[in-house]
Amino acid sequence: MYLAGTMSSKQLQEEILSGECNPKHIIAKYQTAVQAANGEPCQVIEAVIAQILTEQQQSKIDDLTTKNNYLSSKVVELEERLNKLDAKNTSNDRVLSKKRPFSEVNLNSSSEDMSTEETAPKEYKPPPFFIDSKAAKETLVHFTGQEIQLVQVPDFKTLSDGTLKIQPKDENSYRTIRDELNKRKTEYHSHQLKSEKLYRVVIRGLHPSTEEDTIAQELATLGHLVVRATNVVIRRRKDPNNKASDWVKIARPLFFVDLSPKPNNKDIYEVKYIAYQKVTIEAPHKKKEVPQCKNCQSFGHTQSYCKHQPRCVKCAGNHRSPDCTKPKKSKPKCASCGGEHTANWKGCSVYQEAERKKSKPKCASCGGEHTANWKGCSVYQEAERKANPKPTKAIDRIRNNSRSNTVVEGKNYAQATGQGTSSQSRLNQTTSPDQDNEQQTSMQEVLNQIMRRLDRIENQLTQSTSRGRQS
């Protein structure tokens, strides 16, 4: 079928199905062209348009049918996986019912409940409070009396130096005790809650001019909340060879970033680009030395959680170190040992003792300088040897049996052959012919038994060798 002899219906159909232009515009264009050529209007056959629309609808129906079949197969696959998970949960409930009383087994537990328990935030043991010995008695009476009510009563312990140790049971009790001690202006020190501790990482490769807001925005898109980002700045001499030269500050392509504690904090190590710059993210190096408080100059805690009276690092006075007015040429005094050195000197006897206690553990089993769970401990090795004795070889068992059994009843080989006596005593002895015959007979019996044992050992060795080759 042709349209006024200029365009076939098939060609018109192909151009319409190509989708490059609106079908109405294509039909109008050909009508105008035919009208200009023949001088009279041309009408498109309605059957052609109907055929085109039918084919388009059929193609859409085919696509929908294919998608429906694909989705149906996926539904069947998901149903099979759910059935397997239900069967697995049922078996887990049965195992738990064997280990726990029936009253403690939750028969209505589901995978949603299990996932909720797994994603629950981890509860950490709160740190203790160490109260100064001067305020220990008043603090103990205050917390054990009726003046304050705690949901969970903490544990109290008096140390050898008179310090009162208070161990809270949970974080809420920790915060209540902390607020109460601050309200009473009690001298104490403690440590930071693990749930409040920021997650610190080191970012290498960022240009020092990168702003903190840029880093925070880039990491926020990845699900990390930045509390602060600090560029590392070092001080160096302007002329390294001249000690009298001025100090200059140099910014390094290194940032310390503190993140808010969240379950996905460790995912930040997978980040490779920040602000179009290739970076390397790693954990900071841990300090191995004993921490020293810059407020009271004691060891084992920091100034952020210290409420003791301040001590000067230079003169041991009851004031903060920046407020010290002592001349530089005067001799310092240690606040820890009273020696003529500053309190932060690493050679201080108090610091050395604290470092020794931290660096060298002591075994509770043998007293050695190692942890009690070390597998090389002599007590552990002895217990392991008794619990799992090493199996002896067959040839060793044969040798032990041959040595333990006497060849002649009541006599060993040396006694039977006369080798237990000295040569001089044997020369001085005079034996009769009957005694010689008895000795020869006994020696013959000994030799016969030795030969039989040798034959038996040879047979056993031959059998064991043949078995080893077969295996």
Long-range contacts (C-beta under 8 A, 24 or more apart in sequence): 1-45, 1-47, 1-48, 3-30, 3-34, 3-42, 3-44, 3-45, 4-34, 4-37, 4-38, 4-42, 6-30, 6-33, 6-34, 6-37, 9-45, 9-48, 9-51, 12-44, 12-48, 13-48, 13-51, 13-52, 13-55, 16-52, 17-52, 17-55, 17-56, 23-49, 23-52, 85-111, 89-114, 119-263, 121-195, 121-263, 123-170, 123-171, 124-171, 124-193, 124-194, 124-195, 126-168, 126-169, 126-170, 126-171, 126-173, 126-174, 126-193, 127-174, 127-190, 127-191, 127-192, 127-193, 128-165, 128-166, 128-167, 128-168, 128-190, 129-165, 129-166, 129-168, 129-177, 129-178, 129-181, 129-188, 129-189, 129-190, 130-163, 130-164, 130-165, 130-188, 130-189, 130-190, 131-163, 131-164, 131-165, 131-166, 131-181, 131-186, 131-187, 131-188, 132-163, 132-186, 132-187, 132-188, 132-308, 133-161, 133-162, 133-163, 133-164, 134-187, 135-186, 135-187, 135-188, 136-162, 136-163, 136-164, 139-164, 139-166, 139-181, 139-184, 139-186, 140-164, 142-180, 142-184, 143-177, 143-180, 148-176, 148-180, 150-176, 150-177, 171-195, 181-307, 182-307, 185-307, 186-307, 187-307, 187-308, 187-309, 188-307, 188-308, 189-293, 189-296, 189-298, 189-301, 189-305, 189-306, 189-307, 189-308, 190-301, 190-305, 191-301, 191-305, 192-304, 192-305, 195-261, 196-261, 197-261, 198-227, 198-258, 198-259, 198-260, 198-261, 199-258, 199-259, 199-260, 199-261, 199-262, 199-265, 200-256, 200-257, 200-258, 200-259, 200-284, 201-256, 201-257, 201-259, 201-268, 201-269, 201-281, 201-282, 201-283, 201-284, 202-254, 202-255, 202-256, 202-257, 202-281, 202-282, 202-283, 202-284, 203-229, 203-254, 203-255, 203-257, 203-274, 203-279, 203-280, 203-281, 204-253, 204-254, 204-279, 204-280, 204-281, 204-282, 205-253, 205-277, 205-278, 205-279, 205-280, 206-253, 206-254, 206-255, 206-274, 206-275, 206-277, 206-279, 207-253, 207-277, 208-251, 208-252, 208-253, 210-255, 210-274, 210-275, 210-277, 214-275, 215-255, 215-257, 215-274, 215-275, 218-274, 218-275, 219-257, 219-259, 219-268, 219-271, 219-274, 222-267, 222-268, 222-271, 223-262, 223-264, 223-267, 224-259, 224-262, 224-264, 224-265, 224-267, 224-268, 225-259, 225-260, 225-262, 226-257, 226-258, 226-259, 226-260, 227-258, 227-259, 227-260, 228-257, 228-258, 229-255, 229-256, 229-257, 229-258, 230-255, 230-256, 230-257, 231-255, 232-256, 256-284, 289-355, 290-351, 290-354, 290-355, 290-358, 292-343, 292-344, 292-351, 294-321, 295-320, 296-335, 297-335, 297-336, 297-343, 297-344, 298-336, 299-336, 299-350, 299-351, 299-354, 300-354, 311-335, 311-343, 312-343, 313-342, 313-343, 313-344, 314-342, 314-343, 316-343, 394-460, 394-464, 395-461, 398-457, 398-460, 402-453, 407-446, 407-449, 407-450, 408-442, 408-445, 408-446, 413-446, 416-442, 416-443, 416-446, 417-443, 417-446
